[in-house]
Amino acid sequence: MVYVAVIGGGTARPNDEVQADAVGEALALAGATLVTGGLGGVMAAACRGAKRAGGLTVGILPTMDRSTANEWVDVAVPTGLGEARNALVVAMADSVVAIGGEYGTLSEIALALRATKPVIGLETWTLVRPDGNADTGVVPTTDPEGAASLALSLAEAAAT
């Protein structure tokens, strides 16, 4: 079974939510387990799309209260770790799809790249190295279904 994290802002732009919903649905249709931070915005939209397609969703929560999970989370994991739970979201995933986002999303991108996990980006952070060269760790795409497909193929390639 492949686990794919969808990361992005808890407060998201409308287009980010549309993309997250489509990514979640595509991942579920392909049989992947969706991992998110379990809250609102991009996380809720991805879970909603996955649930509509009959997928399994996991929410790694920053609080100790399972009731803080969005309504589409099947497995709510309370951590009490606040933003530090981002490390657990990344650790559970075989690949990551980043959609929009703020500094929390950036931290998850950095953790994923450090762990050599594939990161696919939809209108998210672009990184520049200290020498001024572009960092190619985040694979950009503009298509939600393509992002899901790429996340799955890169996760499977990394597992072999």
Phi, psi and omega in degrees: 000138180259136177249126179237128176270136169248121184241152180167179187295144173291333169244115189235157173292150181306318180294326176298319180293321177298314179295317180297319178301314181294320178296313179301317179297313181297320178296316180295318179298332179273357177091009179281153170269130181269131176243132175219179173281358170081000184260216186268198176060231180302320182298313179294318181297318179296317179296319180299314179298318180295317181294322178301328180266008176083019182276170177260132182238139179237132177243117177267102191274147177283344184258176174265007188247110180301332183291352177279351179292149175292162189293348182260007177277126176277313182243107180264123182248099179285134183241330186068015186263358183060219181297339179297343177295345178303325178297325180287323176301312180293318182299327183282340188267149172270334175206168187226137170246117179260129181234117181056225171103169180240209184293329176298319177296318179300321179295321179292321176301312181298316179297319180294315180296319178299325180273008181056038175265139179298137178234124177250135184243132172244106179048050181237196183300142166246144187244141176238131180285161181304334179279002178092353179276147178293140174273130183261015182294325178268119180273112184280147173209162179243000186245118182301316180294322177294323178297317179296315180298316179295318178300319180292314183293321179291324177295317180292321178295321180291332182281344182263000000 
